[in-house]
Amino acid sequence: MFCSSIRQADFLANYFNEHGYRTVSLHSKQVHITRSKAISMLEKGELDAIFTVDLFNEGVDIPAVDTLLFVRPTESLTVFTQQVGRGLRLHPAKQYCVIIDLIGNYRNADVKLSLFDTKRGETNKKREKLLPTVPELCELDLDVRVIDLLEEMRRKRQPRREKLLHDYQELKQELGRRPTYLELHLHGRSEAKEYRDEFKSYVGFLYWVDELSEREKEVFLKYESWLVEVERTTMTKSYKMVVLQAMLNRGPSRWHLPMTPNEVAPFFHQYFMEKEYRKRIDFSDGETKRLWQYDEQKVAKLIAKMPMTKWSGSSNGLVSFENNVFSLNFSIAPANEATLYQWTQEICEYRLHVYFERRSGGKR
């Protein structure tokens, strides 16, 4: 059983044991049983299954294995070949190997079928067959519905999106949970902005890849225009996101309420003054240098001019600044507040980090 993490392997082994099966988890931190002992017990029938993390990809021969369970994404054809090989050894007690895919490896099934192809690696582009040419004395029998599915996937294949999905899944696997937008930027293999460029927003990607709950999907569809606006609004300075962060600091149930420049001013000033790099990058021109000594009215005047007035004019009506009040021009149902707050906070945090990172010449 191929697992994505030690935590998952331990959980599944315990779960199966509690339901009458004899299993162990086998990974780099396991101290109660050795790999050789576990293999021996499996071969003798003293174990029903081994839940493993990256130990049986290669170099292990257990001919008696007749079932492989994938509870992890395996995008690499090389690793997949090694893993499948654990179940393809001949043994008198078995006639076939059952491979169970629980998490959607089938999405690249057309690629993985090529591991059986004796002509794999040929450069003849005209030979783009759906089914591989298998070795002599072997046969490959696919249900008609499977062939139809493979053909449909090949027609819809989108390499750019597949790479983003693969890199996202790898990071999610490492973290053991859905990455935040900033984590995607700091630790993902693909640039976080590629997700925004391809799907308009990170949440849009999560919607596409079916990572959202049914409730989250409803919230996303209702407020997508706002999420896209926060993702894409231009930032010649960081001021828009600093104002938004001041609003978010009021908490999930109040973040979206109207706010005046004077209410924003204390946080706005402190934000730039508490970090030297922020002050140097965005609060050190002729006008703002004079504001290092805090003057609420002058800071509020700056905020009113930029970003509140400018954002109001470029948001396609989503925000407004009238009568010295900055407002969001859409209502948020109480049931949706926490979810939209979380997503808006993630985007704001990501955009502020990236803004200062680029202007200071490296990741912070």
Buried (B, 14 or more C-beta within 10 A) or exposed (E): BBBBBBEBBBBBBEEBBEEEEBBBBBBEEBEEBEBEBBBEBBBEEEBBBBBBBBBBBEEBEBBBBBBBBBBBBBBBBEBBBBBBBBBEBEEEEBEEBEBEBEEEBBBBBBBBBBBBBEEEEEEEEEEEEEBBBEEEEEEEEBEEEEEEBBEEBEEEEEEEBBBBBBBBBBBBBBEEEEBBBBBBBBEBEBBBBBBBEBBBBBBBBBBBBEBBEEEBBBBBEBBBEBBBBBBBBEBEBBBBBBBBBBBBEBEBEEBBEBBBBBBBBBBBBEBBBEBEEBBEBBBEEEEBEEBEEEBEEBBBBBBBBBBBBBBBEBBEEBBBBEEEEBBBEEEBEEEBBEBBBBBBBBBBBBBBBBBBBEBEEEEE
